[in-house]
Structure formats: C-alpha cells, structure tokens
Amino acid sequence: MGIKNKYLKLLLGLLIIFTACLQQPRTEEQIVELAKDIHEHAITLDTHVDIGRNYATEELDPGIDNVRLKCDLVKMKKGGMDGVFLAVYVPQRPELNEEGYQRAREIAEEKFQSIHRLTSEMYPERCELATFVRDVKRIIKSGKKAIMIGIENGYPIGEDLSYLKKYYDLGTRYITLSHNRHNQICDSSSPDEPLHNGLSDFGKKVVEEMNRLGIMIDVSHISVESFRDVIEYTKAPIIASHSGCYALNPHNRNLNDEQLKALVKNGGAIQIIPISSFVKPESPEYRQAMAELWEELELPERRALWGMSEEKLDSLRPKLDEFNKIRKEIEKKIPAVNLKDYVDHIDHAVKIAGIDHVGIGTDFDGGGGLPGFNNHAEALNVTIELVRRGYSKKDIMKIWGGNLLRVWQETEKIAATLKKNN
C-alpha cells in the first residue's frame, strides 16, 4: 500500500510538471488576440465623460472623429466602447443661496438638452438614451451606443428635494454629491476647512431620496467624513464614478484603503480614473514644466477655476486647449504617467476591495487621459494590459461594465422596494 502511494505521488508530480510545461507564457500576439476577443464580448462602459455647454451642435459635434473630443461616437466605435455616462457638470458659486442654485439649474438644463439632442435629434440611429439596466443591454444588442446621464455636483438641487425627481425624469442615474467646493449637501474633498463635517442634515435627506428614486450616489469629490456618512445612511450601493487609490498616490480625490473596504460591505464600486495627477505623483521636472507653461499662457490659479462661472471658463477654453496640446508634447520628453501606472490602480483596488468592486471612469473631456489611454479609441489597450497581467475574461468583463451594472441594478431593486413599502 505504501509503495502504491509512493508511485501515485510520483506520477502526480510528473503530471504537474508536464502540465506546467504545456502552459508556456503567452506571446504578445496571443495576448492581443485574446484581449480583442474579450473586449468584443464585454459590455464596456465608462462612468464619467464631461461635456461642454455647446455640446451636440455643429460647433462641438460628437458624431464625427472630433479633434476637440476624447469621447465621440467615432472613437467609441473604434475602441469598442458600448456606453458612456455623460456628466452634467455644474460649477457652483461660493454662495449657497437661491440665486446661485437657479443659475446652476439653467446650466444643467442646457446640458440635459444637449444630451437629449444627441440621442433624439442628431444621431438616433447610432445612439440611444438608457435609463435602466435593461435599456443598456437592449441598446447595445441593437448595435447602438448606450448614452447615460450623471450629474456632477448636487449644487443645482438647491434645497428643494423635488429637483431630484425632475432630474431623474430627465434621465439622471447618478449624482456626484459635490464638486471641488463644499455645498449645501456635503463637504468636498478639497482641503478647505469643513462646513458640515460630512453630510449636512439636508444631505442626509438627499441620500434618502436618491435611494427612493433609484439614483446612484457618487462619492467622487466628497470628503472622507462625507463618505463615512453616506455609507451610514444609504440603503443602496454607491459608486465613485472617477477616482483613484490613495495608497498609490495620496491625492485628496483618491479613496483610501479603509474606504475601499467600506465599498465591499456596501456593495459598491470604484471606477478608476486615468488622470496623471491622480495616478502617480509628478516628477519635479514635470511639475516645473507644467507650472511654466501655465504661467506663460497667463492662466489663473488652478483653484480659481473650481468656482469659476461657465462663461469665464468658456472664455479661457482656447488657452486651456493650447495648454493640453503643448502638455502632450512635454509628456513625450518628460514622461509623467503611463498606462501601466493606471492599471496599477486597478490592481490595487482589486487587491483591497476585490474583483467585484472595480470599474472604469475616465473623466475624458474633463481632464482625463494619459499616454496609452488618452481617448476611447484606445480603450482596447486597457484590456490588453489586463490580459498581460493575468486577469481572466470573467474578471475583465466585470471591470469594464459588469460591476457597474450590478450596482445600478441593485439600486433599481432597492428603489422599487422602498416605493412599494411607502
């Protein structure tokens, strides 16, 4: 009996060695081919793309390969992207009053009109507005691109909860509670002195109403204390629609490991952002080059941009476009961050939170993009790097869209239950 066991162990060992020999590392060609297959079968979604106030017009046409856009229908098709959340970004004024809220509502209304114009008037044969998870799957199956809406900054809600229902009816399916200033809902992640020490009393009501309506709560841009309160008060899973990992780069917009662990208990997801300053600390040489370029173009202090009116931002757009153009040339000479650095953040988020809680949110056309993943036409490069690192087809499909759809669907279910019980 002992001899038989000895031989069985020997045979098993030889079998393991033989199997290992057969499993040779993939060639680069094999990696690319496998990535293409996975990318084709995955539902590829981006949770955050910014739009300007002249979006979906002849001046800023998303139906062509537009040099001014990192996300347009042509680049989405080329990169195999199935759907995007277009962000109704609304800047806010320092004053938290009805005058400021009303001006913000006017800006939001213009951007809602732009998105509806894109899907209903300009290119209804190429894209369609999705307001439920079932819509996303149906639209993609039809060959169109799914367009979804998020609001970046809850400021235009003002102090009137009825605006949440109005924005929901216009198609909003997530709201980033704040931007780079504290607002009436919660404290921002900006390093100013806190205003509420987390959610305000009104903010707690906003969370409750968003749960009831089925609007996902987006914690990108909010403070650690605000995040803590959201986790405590929400009944639905949350998202960070465009954030990175604080452990890899201590940027105030990134989530720390405790927050990532809290996402697991909550059932939410972090959507990793490819912005150089969020991904990796910039070298002194790169920072100096950027500072000199900024000064040369006579642009205002960056913090001043946060509370700047949309009109003022529009007047600065030519200079900002010039800055981004020259920045690309500087990055060729002084590489700041690359695609591998970006996927390191995906790796870390998966390590801490698990494969079921990580996705992709680019912030394209709002500052997002880095060499290797600078627009949607380059989306396949992310999949190639994930395959190279050993992620399975199932894992990659979760990262590209599966996890976001799960969070969204759970939000829908909870809303249905809350409405039924009320």
PEQUIPE-V995888 format. One record per pair of residues at least 12 apart in sequence whose C-alpha atoms are under 10 Angstrom apart, sorted by the first residue. I is the first residue (numbers start at 1). J is the second residue. D is the distance in whole Angstrom. If there is no record, write none. Layout:
# PEQUIPE-V995888
i = {I:I}
j = {J:J}
d = {D:D}
This chain:
# PEQUIPE-V995888
i = {25:26:26:27:28:28:30:30:31:31:31:31:31:31:31:31:32:32:32:32:32:32:32:33:34:34:34:34:34:35:35:35:35:35:35:35:35:35:35:35:35:36:36:36:36:36:37:37:38:38:38:38:38:38:38:38:38:39:39:39:39:39:39:39:39:39:39:39:39:39:40:40:40:40:40:41:41:41:42:42:42:42:42:42:42:42:42:42:42:42:43:43:43:43:43:43:43:43:43:43:43:43:43:43:43:44:44:44:44:44:44:44:44:44:44:44:44:44:44:44:44:44:44:44:45:45:45:45:45:45:45:45:45:45:45:45:45:45:45:45:45:45:45:45:46:46:46:46:46:46:46:46:46:46:46:46:46:46:46:46:46:46:46:46:46:46:47:47:47:47:47:47:47:47:47:47:47:47:47:47:47:47:47:47:47:47:47:47:47:48:48:48:48:48:48:48:48:48:48:48:48:48:48:48:48:48:48:48:48:48:48:48:49:49:49:49:49:49:49:49:49:49:49:49:49:49:49:49:49:49:49:49:50:50:50:50:50:50:50:50:50:50:50:50:50:50:50:50:50:50:51:51:51:51:51:51:51:51:51:51:51:51:51:52:52:52:52:52:52:52:52:52:52:53:53:53:53:53:53:53:53:53:53:53:53:53:54:54:54:54:55:55:55:55:55:55:55:56:56:56:56:56:56:56:56:56:56:56:57:57:57:57:60:61:61:61:62:62:62:62:62:63:63:63:63:63:63:65:65:68:68:69:69:69:69:69:70:70:70:70:70:70:70:70:70:70:70:70:70:70:71:71:71:71:71:71:71:71:71:71:72:72:72:72:73:73:73:73:73:73:73:74:74:75:75:75:75:75:76:76:76:76:76:76:77:77:77:77:78:78:78:78:78:79:79:79:79:79:79:79:80:80:80:80:80:80:81:81:81:81:81:81:81:81:81:82:82:82:82:82:82:82:82:82:82:82:82:82:83:83:83:83:83:83:83:83:83:83:83:83:83:83:84:84:84:84:84:84:84:84:84:85:85:85:85:85:85:85:85:85:85:85:85:85:85:86:86:86:86:86:86:86:86:86:86:86:86:87:87:87:87:87:87:87:87:87:87:87:87:87:87:87:87:88:88:88:88:88:88:88:88:88:88:88:88:88:88:88:88:89:89:89:89:89:89:89:89:89:89:89:89:89:89:90:90:90:90:90:90:90:90:90:90:90:90:90:90:90:90:90:91:91:91:91:91:91:91:91:91:91:91:91:91:91:91:91:91:91:91:91:92:92:92:92:92:92:92:92:92:92:92:92:92:92:92:92:93:93:93:93:93:93:93:94:94:94:94:94:94:95:95:96:96:96:96:96:96:97:97:97:98:98:98:99:100:100:100:101:101:101:101:101:101:101:102:102:102:102:103:103:104:104:104:104:104:104:104:104:105:105:105:105:105:106:107:107:108:108:108:108:109:109:109:111:112:112:112:112:112:112:112:113:115:115:115:115:115:115:116:116:116:116:116:116:118:119:119:119:123:124:124:125:125:125:125:126:126:126:126:126:126:127:127:127:127:127:127:127:127:128:128:128:128:128:128:129:129:129:129:129:129:130:130:130:130:130:130:130:130:131:131:131:131:131:131:131:131:131:131:132:132:132:132:132:132:132:132:133:133:133:133:133:133:133:133:134:134:135:135:136:136:137:147:148:148:148:148:149:149:149:149:149:149:149:149:150:150:150:150:150:150:150:150:150:150:150:150:150:151:151:151:151:151:151:151:151:151:151:152:152:152:152:152:152:152:152:152:152:153:153:153:153:153:153:153:153:153:153:153:153:153:153:154:154:154:154:154:154:154:154:154:154:154:154:155:155:155:155:155:155:155:155:155:155:156:156:157:157:157:157:158:158:158:158:159:159:159:159:159:160:160:161:161:161:161:161:161:162:164:164:164:164:164:165:165:165:165:165:165:167:168:168:168:168:169:171:172:172:172:173:173:173:173:173:173:173:173:173:173:174:174:174:174:174:174:174:174:174:174:175:175:175:175:175:175:175:175:175:176:176:176:176:176:176:176:176:176:176:176:177:177:177:177:177:177:177:177:177:177:177:177:178:178:178:178:178:178:178:179:179:179:179:179:179:180:180:180:180:180:180:180:180:180:181:181:181:181:181:181:182:182:182:182:182:182:182:183:183:183:183:183:184:184:184:184:184:184:185:185:185:185:185:185:185:185:185:185:185:186:186:186:186:186:186:186:186:186:186:186:186:186:186:187:187:187:187:187:187:187:187:187:187:188:188:188:188:188:188:188:188:188:188:188:189:189:189:189:189:189:189:189:189:189:189:189:189:190:190:190:190:190:190:191:191:194:194:196:196:197:197:197:197:197:198:198:198:198:198:198:198:198:198:199:199:199:199:199:199:199:199:199:200:200:203:203:203:204:204:204:204:204:205:206:207:207:207:207:207:207:207:208:208:208:208:208:209:209:210:210:210:210:210:211:211:211:211:211:211:211:211:211:211:211:211:211:211:212:212:212:212:212:212:212:212:212:212:212:212:212:213:213:213:213:213:213:213:214:214:214:214:214:214:214:214:214:214:214:214:215:215:215:215:215:215:216:216:216:216:216:216:216:216:216:216:216:216:216:217:217:217:217:217:217:217:217:217:217:218:218:218:218:218:218:218:218:218:218:219:219:219:219:219:219:219:219:219:219:220:220:220:220:220:220:220:220:220:220:220:221:221:221:221:221:221:221:221:222:222:222:222:222:223:223:223:223:224:224:224:224:224:224:224:227:227:227:228:228:231:231:231:231:231:231:232:234:235:235:235:235:235:236:236:236:236:236:236:236:236:236:236:236:237:237:237:237:237:237:237:237:237:237:237:237:237:237:238:238:238:238:238:238:238:238:238:238:239:239:239:239:239:239:239:239:239:239:239:239:239:240:240:240:240:240:240:240:240:240:240:240:240:240:241:241:241:241:241:241:241:241:241:241:241:242:242:242:242:242:242:242:242:242:242:242:242:242:243:243:243:243:243:243:243:243:243:243:243:243:243:243:244:244:244:244:244:244:244:244:244:244:244:244:244:244:244:244:244:245:245:245:245:245:245:245:245:245:245:245:245:245:245:245:246:246:246:246:246:246:246:247:247:247:248:248:248:248:248:248:248:248:249:249:249:249:249:249:249:250:250:250:250:250:251:251:251:251:251:252:253:253:254:254:254:254:254:255:255:256:256:257:257:257:257:257:258:258:259:259:260:260:260:260:260:260:260:260:260:261:261:261:261:261:262:263:263:263:263:264:264:264:264:264:265:266:266:267:267:267:267:267:267:267:268:268:268:268:268:268:268:268:268:268:269:269:269:269:269:269:269:269:269:269:269:269:269:269:270:270:270:270:270:270:270:270:270:270:270:270:270:271:271:271:271:271:271:271:271:271:271:271:271:271:272:272:272:272:272:272:272:272:272:272:272:272:273:273:273:273:273:273:273:273:273:273:273:273:274:274:274:274:274:274:274:274:274:274:274:274:274:274:274:274:274:274:274:274:275:275:275:275:275:275:275:275:275:275:275:275:275:276:276:276:276:276:276:276:276:276:276:276:277:277:277:278:278:278:278:279:279:279:279:279:279:279:279:279:279:280:280:280:280:280:280:280:281:281:282:282:282:283:283:283:283:285:285:286:286:286:286:286:286:286:287:289:289:289:289:290:290:290:290:290:293:293:293:293:293:294:294:294:294:296:297:297:297:297:298:299:299:299:299:300:324:328:328:331:331:332:335:335:336:336:337:337:337:337:338:338:338:338:338:338:339:339:339:339:339:339:339:339:339:340:340:340:340:340:341:342:342:342:342:342:342:342:343:343:343:343:343:344:345:346:346:346:346:346:347:347:347:350:350:355:355:355:355:355:355:355:356:356:356:356:356:356:356:356:357:357:357:357:357:357:357:358:358:358:358:358:358:358:358:358:359:359:359:359:359:359:359:359:359:360:360:360:360:360:360:361:362:362:362:364:379:382:382:383:383:383:383:386}
j = {388:387:388:388:384:388:387:388:383:384:385:386:387:388:389:390:380:381:383:384:385:387:388:384:383:384:387:388:393:380:381:382:383:384:385:386:387:388:392:393:396:80:380:381:383:384:383:393:380:383:384:387:392:393:394:396:397:79:80:81:379:380:381:382:383:384:393:396:397:400:79:80:81:82:380:80:393:397:80:81:82:393:394:396:397:398:399:400:401:402:80:81:82:83:136:137:140:396:397:398:399:400:401:402:405:76:79:80:81:82:83:84:140:359:360:379:380:396:397:398:399:400:401:402:80:81:82:83:84:85:136:145:146:147:148:359:360:361:399:400:401:402:404:405:81:82:83:84:85:86:148:241:242:271:272:273:359:360:361:362:363:364:376:400:401:404:83:84:85:86:87:148:149:150:174:239:240:241:242:271:272:273:359:360:361:362:363:401:404:84:85:86:87:88:148:149:150:151:152:240:241:242:271:273:360:361:362:363:364:365:366:368:70:71:84:85:86:87:88:89:149:150:241:242:361:362:363:364:365:366:367:368:69:70:71:85:86:87:88:89:150:151:152:362:363:364:365:366:367:368:69:71:86:87:88:89:111:114:115:363:364:365:366:87:88:89:110:111:114:310:314:365:366:88:89:107:108:109:110:111:112:113:114:310:311:314:110:111:114:314:110:111:113:114:115:117:118:111:113:114:115:116:117:118:119:121:122:123:114:117:118:122:72:73:118:122:74:75:118:122:123:75:118:122:123:126:127:78:377:321:365:364:365:366:375:376:362:363:364:365:366:367:368:369:373:374:375:376:377:378:84:86:362:363:364:365:374:375:376:377:84:375:376:377:123:126:127:144:145:376:377:376:377:375:376:377:378:379:145:375:376:377:378:379:144:145:376:377:376:377:378:379:380:375:376:377:378:379:380:381:145:376:377:378:379:380:140:145:146:376:377:378:379:380:400:127:136:137:139:140:141:143:144:145:146:147:400:401:127:128:129:130:136:137:139:140:144:145:146:147:148:401:130:145:146:147:148:149:150:361:362:129:130:146:147:148:149:150:151:172:173:174:241:361:363:111:112:115:147:148:149:150:151:152:172:363:364:108:111:112:115:148:149:150:151:152:153:172:174:175:176:363:366:107:108:109:110:111:112:114:115:149:150:151:152:153:172:175:176:104:107:108:111:150:151:152:153:154:155:175:176:179:366:103:104:105:106:107:108:111:151:152:153:154:155:156:178:179:309:310:103:104:107:108:152:153:154:155:156:178:179:180:181:305:306:307:308:309:310:313:104:153:154:155:156:178:179:180:181:182:183:306:307:308:309:310:155:181:183:306:307:308:309:181:182:183:306:307:308:183:184:155:158:159:182:183:184:158:159:184:156:158:159:158:155:156:158:154:155:156:157:158:159:160:155:156:157:158:156:309:153:154:155:156:157:158:309:310:155:156:157:158:163:156:156:310:151:152:156:167:156:167:170:151:149:150:151:167:170:171:172:170:128:129:147:148:149:171:128:129:147:149:170:171:147:145:146:147:144:144:145:142:143:144:145:139:142:143:144:145:146:139:140:142:143:144:145:146:147:140:144:145:146:147:148:145:146:147:148:149:171:145:146:147:148:149:171:172:173:146:147:148:149:168:169:170:171:172:173:148:171:173:214:405:408:409:412:404:405:406:407:408:409:410:412:405:409:147:148:148:405:405:171:171:172:173:174:167:168:170:171:172:173:174:175:167:168:171:172:173:174:175:176:215:216:217:218:241:167:171:172:173:174:175:176:177:178:218:174:175:176:177:178:179:218:220:221:241:175:176:177:178:179:180:181:183:185:188:218:220:221:222:175:176:177:178:179:183:184:185:186:203:206:218:176:177:178:179:181:182:183:184:185:186:183:184:177:184:185:206:183:184:185:202:184:185:202:203:206:202:206:202:203:205:206:209:210:209:206:209:210:213:215:209:210:212:213:214:215:215:210:213:214:215:213:215:214:215:216:210:213:214:215:216:217:218:408:411:412:210:214:215:216:217:218:238:239:241:408:210:215:216:217:218:219:220:239:241:216:217:218:219:220:221:222:239:240:241:242:199:203:206:207:217:218:219:220:221:222:226:230:218:219:220:221:222:223:226:219:220:221:222:306:307:192:221:222:223:253:303:305:306:307:195:221:222:303:306:307:194:195:196:198:221:222:223:195:196:199:200:203:196:199:200:201:202:203:198:199:200:201:202:203:204:205:206:207:226:198:199:200:201:202:203:204:222:223:225:226:227:229:230:199:200:203:221:222:223:224:225:226:227:219:220:221:222:223:224:225:226:227:252:253:219:220:221:222:223:224:225:226:227:251:252:253:254:221:222:223:252:253:303:223:252:223:225:225:226:223:224:225:226:229:222:223:224:225:226:227:228:229:230:222:223:225:226:227:228:229:230:233:226:229:226:229:230:229:230:232:233:234:233:234:229:230:231:233:234:235:236:230:233:234:235:236:234:415:234:235:236:411:415:233:234:235:236:237:238:411:412:413:414:415:416:418:419:235:236:411:412:413:414:415:416:417:418:419:420:422:411:412:414:415:416:418:419:236:408:409:410:411:412:413:414:415:416:418:419:236:238:408:411:412:415:236:237:238:239:240:241:268:407:408:409:410:411:412:230:234:236:237:238:239:240:241:268:411:230:237:238:239:240:241:242:268:269:270:231:238:239:240:241:242:243:253:255:270:239:240:241:242:243:244:253:254:255:270:271:240:241:242:243:252:253:254:255:240:252:253:254:255:252:253:254:255:252:253:254:255:256:258:259:255:259:262:259:262:259:262:263:265:266:268:266:266:266:411:414:415:418:266:267:268:407:408:410:411:412:413:414:415:263:264:265:266:267:268:269:406:407:408:409:410:411:414:263:266:267:268:269:270:404:407:408:411:263:266:267:268:269:270:271:357:358:359:404:407:408:254:255:263:268:269:270:271:272:273:358:359:360:361:269:270:271:272:273:359:360:361:362:363:404:254:270:271:272:273:274:275:359:360:361:362:363:368:255:270:271:272:273:274:275:278:279:345:360:361:362:363:256:270:271:272:273:274:275:277:278:279:280:342:345:346:348:349:361:257:259:260:270:272:273:278:279:280:344:345:346:347:348:349:259:260:278:279:280:345:348:345:348:349:278:279:280:281:341:344:345:348:277:278:279:280:281:282:345:277:278:279:280:281:277:278:279:280:281:278:277:278:270:272:273:278:279:270:349:349:352:348:349:351:352:353:352:353:352:353:348:349:350:351:352:353:354:357:358:349:352:353:354:357:353:353:354:357:358:352:353:354:356:357:353:357:407:353:356:357:403:406:407:410:353:356:357:358:403:404:406:407:408:410:349:353:354:355:356:357:358:359:360:399:403:404:406:407:346:349:350:353:356:357:358:359:360:361:399:403:404:346:349:357:358:359:360:361:362:399:400:401:403:404:342:343:345:346:349:358:359:360:361:362:363:399:342:343:345:346:359:360:361:362:363:364:368:369:337:338:339:341:342:343:345:360:361:362:363:364:367:368:369:370:371:372:373:374:337:338:342:362:363:364:366:367:368:369:370:373:374:336:337:338:339:341:342:367:368:369:370:371:336:337:368:337:342:345:368:336:337:338:339:341:342:343:344:345:370:336:337:338:341:342:344:345:336:337:335:336:337:334:335:336:337:334:336:327:330:331:333:334:335:336:336:327:330:331:334:323:326:327:330:331:322:323:326:327:330:319:320:323:327:323:319:320:322:323:319:316:319:320:323:316:367:370:371:370:371:371:370:371:370:371:369:370:371:372:369:370:371:372:373:374:369:370:371:372:373:374:381:382:385:371:372:382:385:386:370:369:370:371:372:373:382:385:382:383:385:386:389:386:358:358:359:360:386:399:386:389:391:395:399:391:394:395:396:398:399:403:395:398:399:402:403:404:406:407:398:399:402:403:404:406:407:395:396:398:399:400:401:402:403:404:396:397:398:399:400:401:402:403:404:382:399:400:401:403:404:400:374:375:376:376:400:396:400:396:397:399:400:399}
d = {10:10:8:10:9:8:10:10:10:7:9:10:6:6:10:10:9:9:9:6:9:8:9:9:9:8:8:10:9:7:9:9:6:5:9:8:6:9:10:9:9:9:7:10:8:8:10:9:10:8:9:9:9:6:9:8:8:9:7:9:9:7:10:10:7:9:9:8:8:9:10:7:9:10:9:10:9:8:9:9:9:8:9:8:5:8:9:7:7:8:9:8:6:8:9:8:8:10:7:9:10:6:5:7:9:10:10:7:5:5:6:9:10:10:9:9:10:10:8:9:9:5:5:8:10:7:6:5:6:8:10:10:9:10:10:9:7:8:9:6:5:9:8:9:8:9:7:5:6:9:10:9:9:8:10:10:8:6:5:6:9:9:9:8:8:9:9:6:5:8:9:9:9:8:9:9:9:6:7:7:10:10:8:7:5:7:8:9:8:7:5:6:6:10:10:9:8:10:9:10:6:6:9:9:9:5:6:5:7:9:9:9:9:7:7:6:5:6:9:10:10:9:10:9:8:7:5:5:6:7:10:9:10:10:9:9:6:5:7:7:10:10:9:9:6:6:5:5:9:9:9:9:7:7:7:8:8:9:9:10:9:7:8:10:9:9:10:8:9:9:9:8:9:9:10:8:9:10:7:6:10:10:8:8:10:9:9:8:8:10:9:8:9:6:8:9:9:9:9:6:7:9:7:6:9:10:8:10:8:9:8:9:10:10:9:9:8:9:8:9:9:9:9:8:7:9:10:10:10:8:8:8:6:10:8:10:10:10:6:6:9:10:9:8:10:7:4:6:8:10:9:10:10:10:7:7:10:6:6:8:10:9:8:9:9:8:8:10:8:9:10:9:8:7:5:4:8:9:8:9:5:6:9:8:10:8:8:7:8:5:8:9:9:9:5:4:6:5:6:9:10:8:8:9:7:7:10:8:9:7:8:10:7:9:9:10:9:10:9:6:10:9:8:5:6:9:10:9:9:10:10:9:8:10:9:8:9:5:4:6:7:9:10:8:7:5:6:8:10:9:10:10:9:9:6:4:5:6:9:9:9:9:9:9:10:9:10:8:7:6:5:6:8:10:10:10:10:10:9:9:9:9:6:5:5:6:10:9:9:9:9:9:9:9:6:9:9:6:7:10:9:7:6:5:6:8:9:9:10:10:9:7:8:8:6:4:6:9:10:10:9:9:9:10:6:8:10:7:6:9:8:6:6:8:7:7:10:9:9:8:10:7:9:10:9:7:10:8:9:10:8:9:9:9:7:6:7:7:7:10:7:8:10:7:8:9:8:9:8:9:8:8:6:8:7:9:9:9:9:9:6:7:7:8:9:8:10:7:9:9:10:8:8:9:9:7:7:8:9:9:9:7:8:10:9:8:8:10:7:5:7:5:9:10:10:7:9:8:8:10:10:10:7:5:9:9:10:9:9:5:8:9:9:9:9:8:8:10:7:9:10:9:9:10:8:10:10:9:7:9:9:9:10:8:8:9:8:10:9:8:10:10:9:9:9:10:9:8:10:9:10:10:9:7:9:10:10:8:5:6:9:8:9:10:9:5:4:6:7:9:7:6:5:6:9:9:6:5:6:8:8:9:6:6:5:8:8:10:9:9:9:7:8:9:9:9:6:8:7:9:9:8:10:10:8:8:8:10:6:9:10:7:6:10:9:10:9:10:10:9:9:10:10:7:8:7:9:10:9:9:6:5:6:7:9:10:10:8:5:6:5:6:8:9:9:10:9:9:9:10:7:8:6:5:6:9:10:9:8:6:5:7:7:7:9:9:9:10:7:5:5:4:5:9:9:9:10:10:9:10:9:10:6:6:5:6:8:8:8:7:9:10:9:10:10:8:7:8:10:9:6:7:8:10:10:10:10:9:9:9:9:7:9:10:7:9:7:9:9:9:9:9:10:8:7:7:9:9:8:8:7:8:9:9:9:10:7:10:9:10:9:7:8:7:10:10:10:7:9:9:9:7:5:6:9:10:8:10:10:9:9:5:4:6:6:9:9:9:9:9:7:7:6:6:9:10:10:9:9:7:4:6:6:7:8:9:8:8:10:10:9:9:9:7:6:7:8:8:7:9:10:9:8:8:6:6:9:10:10:8:5:7:8:10:10:6:8:10:9:9:10:6:8:10:9:9:10:7:7:8:7:8:10:10:8:9:8:9:10:9:9:9:9:7:9:7:7:9:6:5:8:6:4:8:9:7:9:9:6:4:5:9:9:6:9:7:8:9:6:9:9:10:7:8:10:9:6:6:9:8:6:9:10:9:6:4:5:9:9:8:10:10:9:10:8:5:5:4:7:9:9:10:10:6:6:9:8:8:7:7:8:10:9:8:9:9:9:9:9:9:6:7:9:9:7:8:5:4:7:7:6:9:9:9:8:5:8:9:6:7:10:9:9:9:10:9:8:8:10:7:9:9:10:10:7:10:7:6:9:9:10:7:7:8:9:10:9:9:10:9:9:8:10:7:7:6:9:10:7:9:10:7:6:10:8:10:9:9:9:9:10:7:5:8:8:6:6:10:10:9:8:9:6:8:9:8:9:8:9:9:5:5:8:7:5:8:10:10:9:10:8:7:8:8:8:8:6:7:10:10:10:8:7:10:10:7:9:8:8:8:8:5:6:8:9:10:9:10:10:6:5:5:6:9:10:10:10:10:7:6:5:7:9:9:10:9:9:8:5:6:6:6:9:7:8:9:9:9:8:9:9:8:8:6:9:10:10:9:8:10:10:8:8:10:10:9:10:10:8:9:10:8:10:8:10:8:9:9:8:8:9:7:10:9:9:9:9:7:9:10:8:8:8:8:9:7:5:9:9:6:8:8:9:9:5:5:5:8:9:6:8:10:7:7:9:8:7:7:5:7:9:10:7:9:9:8:10:9:5:5:6:7:9:9:9:8:8:9:9:9:9:8:6:5:6:8:10:10:9:10:9:8:6:5:8:8:9:8:6:9:9:9:9:7:5:6:5:9:9:9:7:5:6:6:9:7:7:6:5:5:9:9:8:9:10:9:8:9:9:9:8:8:5:6:8:9:10:6:7:10:9:6:8:10:8:10:8:10:9:9:8:9:8:8:10:9:6:8:10:7:7:10:10:8:9:10:9:10:9:8:10:9:7:7:9:10:8:7:8:8:7:6:5:6:10:9:10:8:9:9:8:8:6:9:9:9:9:10:7:10:9:9:7:9:8:9:10:10:9:8:10:7:8:9:10:10:9:10:7:9:10:7:5:9:9:10:9:7:6:9:10:8:7:10:7:10:9:6:8:8:7:9:10:10:10:8:7:10:9:7:9:10:9:6:9:8:8:9:6:9:10:10:9:10:10:8:4:5:7:10:10:7:7:9:7:9:8:10:9:10:6:5:6:8:9:10:9:9:9:9:9:6:4:4:5:8:9:9:10:10:8:8:9:7:7:8:7:6:5:6:7:10:10:8:10:9:9:9:7:5:5:7:9:7:8:9:9:8:9:6:9:9:9:8:6:8:9:9:6:5:6:9:10:7:8:9:10:8:8:8:9:10:7:5:6:6:10:9:7:6:8:10:9:8:9:8:8:6:9:9:8:10:10:9:10:10:10:7:9:10:7:6:9:9:7:10:8:7:9:7:8:10:9:8:9:9:6:8:9:9:7:10:8:9:10:8:8:9:6:8:7:9:9:8:10:9:9:9:7:8:10:10:7:8:8:10:9:9:7:10:10:7:9:8:8:9:8:7:8:9:9:9:9:9:9:8:9:10:9:9:9:10:7:7:10:10:6:5:7:8:10:10:7:6:5:6:9:8:7:8:10:9:9:7:9:10:10:9:10:10:9:9:10:7:10:7:7:9:10:10:7:8:9:9:9:9:9:10:10:9:10:10:7:9:7:7:9:8:7:8:8:6:9:9:10:9:8:10:6:8:10:9:10:10:8:6:9:9:9:7:8:9:10:7:4:6:7:8:7:7:10:7:6:8:10:9:9:9:9:9:8:10:10:10:7:10:10:9:10}
